[in-house]
Every structure is written in structure tokens, then in C-alpha cells.
């Protein structure tokens, strides 16, 4: 059953991966896709460690709650996670010859984000699934489906945005572009975190609809960025 939960946790990432790889007109070598996927997964505990230290560092400082929550959700979680996913691509493939088209940056960041999400999903299944319950399989499938449509998709879209700005930096030599991408994606990531927290595990309708709206807007934006890069580079 342990292997089953691991496989189920990875499944959402594999499904999204198969969808987004079709966006690449010149498919990347499988060995680099696998490498970045695993580096993205390794980025998850790195991000968690940094988040733990940063959040622990502001406990008891007496700052206003609004400022503390902003730092936690938007900076310490949102931007830190987006940077760690970017770091997997920078270390694993950016300097390689296969990194030769602007859309490669978005594809590889998406792969990194999916690796990151895969580990998160596996840990969530082990944490939230009651393995003593009779309907354990139902619980596991429900969690997987929910994360497929929410947190895994969030990682895909936020990472793709960072990938767009990485392409602007690497191929178009635009200064501070990666920083812009991490800040933009980090704010969107933080907004998602706040909305999902307020939704009470998607039990409250209004914040849940706001999550759907946010992810829909991000999806439209990411598709626009894909085609924008293709037009500008191949014109």
C-alpha cells in the first residue's frame, strides 16, 4: 500500500507533464526531463528547510499580524518555493547545449515544478490518509484529485511564469528578469495560499471560487506567454 500511495502521489505530476510536453515543438532529451523532475523534487525539502528557518526567525518579534502573514505567505513560502524550483533548472540544465530555445525555459521550469509538487503530493497522502479506515483508497483518490486540480496546477503555472522570465533573461538579455519572475510568481503563489487557507479545505464556496478564478487567469496568462515567446523567437 505504501508503494500505491507513492504512485498515486506522483500521478498528478505525470499527467500534467504529458500535457505540457506537447507544447514543446522540439522535445527535450528524456534524460534532462528526468533530471530536472528529480531536482525539482529535491527542491521541496530545501524550500521547507528555508521556510522553517525564516518563519521561526520572526516568531515573537512583535510585528503587526498583517506584516507577519504577508511575509510568511508571499515571501517565505511563495517566493522561496519559486526560487528553489528555478534553482533546480539553473543547476541542472540552463548551461547545457539542449537549453537552446526560449520555450525550453518554461518547459523545464514546469518539469521542476511538477517534481516539487510530486513530493508534496506523496507527503500529503501519507499525512492526510487514514490507513486504518475502510475507505482509505477513496480518501487517497479524493486527495489526489483535489491536488491535481489545485496545488499541482498552481506549481505548474507559477513555475511556467518564472520560466518565461528566465527566457527573457537568458535569450533576450533582459536585466533583473528572473527576479521579476520570482516576485510575480511568488505573489500569485502567496495569493493562492491565502485563498486556500480561507476556503477551509475548499469547503467554503466564495474563497474556493476565487481559487478557481486565480488558477484560470494564470492558465490563460501562461498560454499567452508560451505563444508570445514562440512568436518573438521564430519570427
Secondary structure, DSSP 8 states (H G I E B T S, - for coil): -HHHHHHHHHHHHHHHHHHHHTT-SS---HHHHHHHHHHHHHHHHHHHHHHHHHHHHTTTS---HHHHHHIIIIIIIIIHHHHHHHHHHHHHTTTSTT--SHHHHHHHHHHHHHHHHHHHHHHHHHHH--TTSTTHHHHHHHHHHHHHHTHHHHHHHHHHHHHHHHHHHHHH--TTHHHHHHHHHHHHHHHHHHHHHHTTTTTSHHHHHHHHHHHHHHHHHHHHHHHHHHHHHH-
